[in-house]
Amino acid sequence: MGLFKSKQERKLERDMEIRKGINACKRSIRELLRHEQEYIKKARRARQLGAEDQVRFLKRTIRQTAAQRRALERQLLAIETAAQRKNQMEMQGQFARSLAMISKSIAEVFGDINWAEVQANFEKAMLQAETFEQQAELFLEASQETMFTEKAFDEEEVSEAEIDRLIEEEAAHEEQRALDREIESGLGEIERELRERE
């Protein structure tokens, strides 16, 4: 690629970086969710074994992992919203450029165009685009302040009761799966016996 890039190439690179960031964030969220589910299974096993120290440790780990995942989900939402705002601003820019071209075309066709009116309309459109851009910058600054504070996630958002509920749900699901396997095995045995009688 050359030393100087076109506007379109730079825009394409920025869009690719944004998509990479969003995809990386989504991967991290999926990975944290997987870890959370594995910790829940381990906490259930520790509870069955009566290892209360392990249960307490795993609960803290689940709380931290869930809080980190939720913080990442909020960050992903902020990134996606900022990307959407960027796209809206680009559309506003295209609108302003189109308005300028229309104004120029009208002026060429009609030599007696009211330039003061065209200028006023153009300035109004540019002011709206600038206001839109300022709002987006304020939004990005606000989201950066919340994303990059010293404590990026709050473990208190995940209650002890919620962790217990997750562990109990996993236990209930495991019991249901075991029962389903037992029923399937019994049905298979009955089918074999029926076939043997025929």
Long-range contacts (C-beta under 8 A, 24 or more apart in sequence): 11-90, 18-79, 18-83, 18-86, 21-79, 22-76, 22-79, 22-80, 22-83, 25-72, 25-75, 25-76, 25-79, 26-76, 28-72, 29-69, 29-72, 29-73, 29-76, 32-65, 32-68, 32-69, 32-72, 33-69, 35-65, 36-62, 36-65, 36-66, 36-69, 37-170, 39-65, 40-163, 40-166, 40-167, 40-170, 41-170, 43-163, 43-167, 44-167, 44-170, 44-171, 44-174, 47-167, 59-160, 59-163, 62-158, 62-163, 62-166, 63-155, 63-158, 63-163, 64-155, 66-157, 66-158, 66-162, 66-163, 67-153, 67-154, 67-155, 67-156, 67-157, 67-158, 68-152, 68-153, 70-153, 70-157, 70-158, 71-152, 71-153, 71-154, 74-146, 74-147, 75-143, 75-147, 78-143, 78-146, 78-147, 81-139, 81-143, 82-136, 82-139, 82-140, 82-143, 85-135, 85-136, 85-139, 86-136, 88-132, 89-129, 89-132, 89-133, 89-136, 92-128, 92-129, 92-132, 93-129, 95-125, 95-129, 96-122, 96-125, 96-126, 96-129, 99-125
